[in-house]
Amino acid sequence: MSTLEQDIAALLTKVQKARPLVHNMTNVVVTNFTANGLLALGASPVMAYAREEVADMAKVAGALVLNIGTLSTEQVDAMIIAGKSANLHGVPVLLDPVGVGATRLRTEAAERILREVKIALIRGNASEIANLVGEVSDIKGVDAAESSAEINAEIALRASHQFNAVVAITGKEDVIADGAHYRIISGGDVLLTQVTGAGCLLTSVLGAFAAVERDMMLAGTAGLAYYGAAAARAAERTASLGPGSFQVAFLDELAKLHPHSVKGYATIAEASSMAAGGESR
């Protein structure tokens, strides 16, 4: 087992033992699925949105996740309050810029959050991250067309430099970058695209790992790898049954994750090893 594999295995154990509190300011479509997914993983979810309490909740959480999937100006104001409290108390803040580029409100909301709050990790699809860095990319609602891992890596690296944050672009292959280098994580299953909130839950799962590990590149890598492995294992069990059965099986697989679950179900490739011939580690 490589050092990286040992590190991510240790992180899963740490999440399961610590049961970190993840404060989610997420959208109304995915609240229940997000809470159940975090509980299955072994984390403790809380959903708090009121301006009067978000600062207090954020400061005692292990991580704060801001998701703009269904937003209003009032919600963004509350997110800024929570984010500033989290920053003040050393709590990592994650941003899921759902649908950025689809409307002016979404784009301006994400820009404001990034301007006023120190974000530790950003997760989105290729179009969302491209629009964040000023590249016009096709987006329809909250969905986007796939692009290659290499193109996504360039976008992620640019976003990481621009926002001084670790950036994850998820899709057929996931890419995570910290400005200096990137990794490509392969795993998951296409059935994830047929479950509403799969991406939103992923950001919150990354929050659970960020709550126990201050190295956001390592935390993000671990979260992506285990999430992909759980999805692949669930798809294997429900190949002929469809997305409803897959969703339930996926929650089950999140609950059954153990340190070695990644083996055979997800791979992690370093940028440097890919350049030398695609060796995975």
PyMOL commands that set and color helices and strands:
alter all, ss='L'
color gray80, all
select helices_A, chain A and resi 3-18+31-41+54-60+73-88+104-116+126-132+149-163+190-194+198-210+216-237+243-256+271-275
alter helices_A, ss='H'
color red, helices_A
select strands_A, chain A and resi 21-25+44-47+63-67+93-96+121-124+166-169+173-177+182-186+267-270
alter strands_A, ss='S'
color yellow, strands_A
deselect
rebuild
show_as cartoon
